[in-house]
Amino acid sequence: MITYEKNYLKELASNCADVEIYVYRGENHSIHTDSIKGLDIDLDNLPDEIKCDFSEMDEEEYNETILANSGIKADFDDWYDDKEAKVLVIVLDYFFYQNLVSE
């Protein structure tokens, strides 16, 4: 897991239609619906250095990872009015997140 500057992630986010933030559920560090939990947190509310993994996902990758096994299919044309849109998916390290919420 790498620590990234928040400004770097914000720069990536500026090229995406949306940003979603998750945390790993346990030891399996796979950006997949079975290994992550969605968070109701905004990138602006995170510290300047963020221990995480990330991926800029197109609709196909989003469907195969974030929505895998959910029975739901993303339609970026409907959601973002752009079939070619990208979503920046950020997955926080579990221990980084635990330290964040305990402060």
Buried (B, 14 or more C-beta within 10 A) or exposed (E): BEEBEBEEBBEBBEEBBBBBBBBBEEEEBEBBBEBBBEBEBEBEEBEEEBBBBBBEBBBEBBBEBBBEEEEEEBEBEEBBEEEEBBBBBBBBBBEBBEEBEEE
